[in-house]
Amino acid sequence: DCRLRLVLAPAGFGKSVLLGECVRLCPSDCTLLWLNLAGQACSAAQLEQRLALALGYGDTLPAGTLPERLSEDRRRLWIMLDDYPRIPDPELDSYLERLLNASPASLNWWLSSRRRPVCNLPRLLLEGELLELGAQQLAFTQDELRQWLQLSGVSDQHLAALWTCSAGWVAALRLLSREGEQALLQGAVVSRLLDEYVEHEVL
């Protein structure tokens, strides 16, 4: 139970999937708002407008007043911001910090991002108001990989080769698991899908 749950990792670690699973656990007396920011540039004013509409405040809320309005909202709320903008934007990060500081105890923020917002996160952590999961926590362990593959009947060698090639990176595991055992063992993996994923999603 904290003000901000931050899921911070590069592409392909299952951040959005994890948030989607958490949606299923949303209490029945809680209003859930999901905004997919798609990693694209979004100004503070644009974020404020989208949040105001989603919260039911209408489109006539005076600019810059959402934090104050939010502080007076007594609903139990989960606000999920999926794929926070990837390009650093000090104004946007500063506005996010205003929203976090103005939030009543009944409001929980969920944020998935490829970059760490420049907010006073250490203070939230010291106050017990921040739960952060990173790539290390999201990556598969060898035991988890074994559980995932146990129904496929793969050999221990195949599993070890998959682990060596992926280091637990979920997207790589999904794509490399399509490769044949011999290709992995010989280190001759040329995965067109993985190459395309890295090019388009990571680089």
VENUR-V164782 format. One record per residue. N is the residue number from 1. RES is the residue in one letter. PHI is phi in whole degrees, -180 to 180 (none if undefined). OMEGA is omega in whole degrees, -180 to 180 (NA if undefined). D_LAST is the distance of its C-alpha to the last C-alpha in Angstrom with 2 decimals. Layout:
N_RES_PHI_OMEGA_D_LAST, N_RES_PHI_OMEGA_D_LAST
This chain:
1_D_none_-178_34.92, 2_C_-152_-176_33.00, 3_R_-71_-176_31.86, 4_L_-133_170_28.08, 5_R_-110_-174_26.09, 6_L_-111_177_22.53, 7_V_-110_-168_19.92, 8_L_-124_-179_17.01, 9_A_-166_175_14.10, 10_P_-65_179_10.38, 11_A_-62_172_9.68, 12_G_87_178_12.21, 13_F_-103_174_15.00, 14_G_82_-178_17.37, 15_K_-62_-179_17.73, 16_S_-66_178_18.96, 17_V_-62_179_21.03, 18_L_-62_178_22.68, 19_L_-62_178_23.59, 20_G_-61_177_24.94, 21_E_-66_-180_27.10, 22_C_-67_178_28.37, 23_V_-55_-179_29.47, 24_R_-63_-177_32.05, 25_L_-96_-179_33.60, 26_C_-63_-179_34.11, 27_P_-59_-176_37.85, 28_S_-66_-179_40.05, 29_D_-93_-176_41.29, 30_C_-115_175_37.84, 31_T_-89_-177_36.16, 32_L_-106_175_32.49, 33_L_-122_-180_30.10, 34_W_-119_175_26.54, 35_L_-117_176_24.22, 36_N_-90_-179_20.84, 37_L_-87_171_18.91, 38_A_58_178_15.83, 39_G_71_-175_13.54, 40_Q_-86_179_14.76, 41_A_-57_-179_16.81, 42_C_-150_-179_20.26, 43_S_-76_177_23.11, 44_A_-60_180_25.69, 45_A_-65_179_28.22, 46_Q_-67_178_26.19, 47_L_-63_179_25.62, 48_E_-60_-179_29.32, 49_Q_-64_-179_30.36, 50_R_-66_179_28.45, 51_L_-66_-179_29.80, 52_A_-61_179_33.29, 53_L_-67_-179_33.43, 54_A_-65_-179_32.19, 55_L_-81_179_34.75, 56_G_84_180_37.48, 57_Y_-85_180_38.29, 58_G_84_-178_38.17, 59_D_-104_-179_36.76, 60_T_-110_179_39.51, 61_L_-65_180_38.48, 62_P_-57_-177_38.78, 63_A_-58_176_35.55, 64_G_82_-175_34.61, 65_T_-103_-178_37.12, 66_L_-60_180_35.02, 67_P_-56_179_34.91, 68_E_-67_178_38.70, 69_R_-63_-180_39.16, 70_L_-64_-179_36.89, 71_S_-64_-179_38.96, 72_E_-98_-178_42.00, 73_D_-77_-175_40.56, 74_R_-100_176_42.38, 75_R_-70_170_40.57, 76_R_-83_-171_38.70, 77_L_-129_163_35.08, 78_W_-116_176_31.70, 79_I_-112_-178_28.95, 80_M_-109_176_25.51, 81_L_-107_-176_22.50, 82_D_-93_177_19.64, 83_D_59_177_15.98, 84_Y_-54_-176_17.01, 85_P_-49_-174_15.31, 86_R_-82_-178_12.05, 87_I_-81_180_13.16, 88_P_-55_-180_16.03, 89_D_-145_-177_19.37, 90_P_-56_-179_22.48, 91_E_-66_179_24.81, 92_L_-65_-180_23.13, 93_D_-64_178_22.97, 94_S_-64_178_26.57, 95_Y_-68_176_27.62, 96_L_-60_178_26.14, 97_E_-63_176_28.21, 98_R_-60_179_31.24, 99_L_-63_-180_30.83, 100_L_-63_-178_30.59, 101_N_-68_-178_33.64, 102_A_-86_-172_35.64, 103_S_-71_174_35.08, 104_P_-72_-177_38.26, 105_A_-63_-178_38.55, 106_S_-82_-177_38.47, 107_L_-113_175_34.85, 108_N_-116_177_31.88, 109_W_-99_174_28.29, 110_W_-125_-175_25.39, 111_L_-138_171_21.86, 112_S_-109_-174_18.52, 113_S_-159_173_15.53, 114_R_-89_179_12.18, 115_R_-133_-180_13.92, 116_R_-81_176_17.57, 117_P_-62_180_19.79, 118_V_-85_178_21.99, 119_C_-126_179_25.21, 120_N_-82_-179_28.17, 121_L_-68_177_26.86, 122_P_-58_179_29.05, 123_R_-66_178_32.10, 124_L_-62_180_31.18, 125_L_-64_180_30.70, 126_L_-64_-180_34.08, 127_E_-85_-178_35.72, 128_G_73_-176_34.49, 129_E_-109_-179_32.61, 130_L_-133_169_29.04, 131_L_-118_-178_27.65, 132_E_-120_173_24.12, 133_L_-117_-180_22.20, 134_G_-117_-178_19.08, 135_A_-59_-179_16.91, 136_Q_-63_179_19.95, 137_Q_-77_-177_22.23, 138_L_-84_-180_20.06, 139_A_-66_176_19.27, 140_F_-69_167_22.02, 141_T_-85_178_24.74, 142_Q_-63_178_26.47, 143_D_-67_178_29.35, 144_E_-66_177_27.30, 145_L_-63_179_25.67, 146_R_-63_178_29.24, 147_Q_-64_-178_30.46, 148_W_-66_-175_27.76, 149_L_-97_-172_28.62, 150_Q_-62_-180_32.34, 151_L_-81_-178_33.34, 152_S_-88_179_31.56, 153_G_69_-180_33.89, 154_V_-77_179_31.31, 155_S_-80_176_32.68, 156_D_-62_178_32.05, 157_Q_-65_179_30.54, 158_H_-62_180_28.05, 159_L_-61_-180_27.16, 160_A_-63_179_26.80, 161_A_-67_177_24.55, 162_L_-61_-179_22.25, 163_W_-64_-179_22.23, 164_T_-62_-177_21.54, 165_C_-77_-171_18.51, 166_S_-115_-175_16.98, 167_A_54_177_18.53, 168_G_88_179_19.08, 169_W_-66_-169_15.57, 170_V_-61_-178_16.86, 171_A_-61_179_14.34, 172_A_-65_178_14.61, 173_L_-61_-179_18.35, 174_R_-62_-177_18.76, 175_L_-79_-179_17.18, 176_L_-73_180_18.72, 177_S_-65_177_22.02, 178_R_-80_-178_22.52, 179_E_-76_177_22.77, 180_G_-71_-178_26.29, 181_E_-60_-177_27.69, 182_Q_-64_179_28.60, 183_A_-62_178_25.19, 184_L_-66_-177_23.80, 185_L_-65_-179_26.83, 186_Q_-87_-180_26.65, 187_G_67_-175_23.03, 188_A_-108_-176_22.50, 189_V_-73_173_19.86, 190_V_-127_-176_17.92, 191_S_-97_179_16.44, 192_R_-59_-179_15.34, 193_L_-64_180_14.41, 194_L_-67_177_12.26, 195_D_-59_-179_10.52, 196_E_-66_180_10.04, 197_Y_-63_-180_9.00, 198_V_-61_-178_6.18, 199_E_-63_-172_5.18, 200_H_-85_-173_6.27, 201_E_-99_-175_6.15, 202_V_-98_-177_3.80, 203_L_-79_NA_0.00
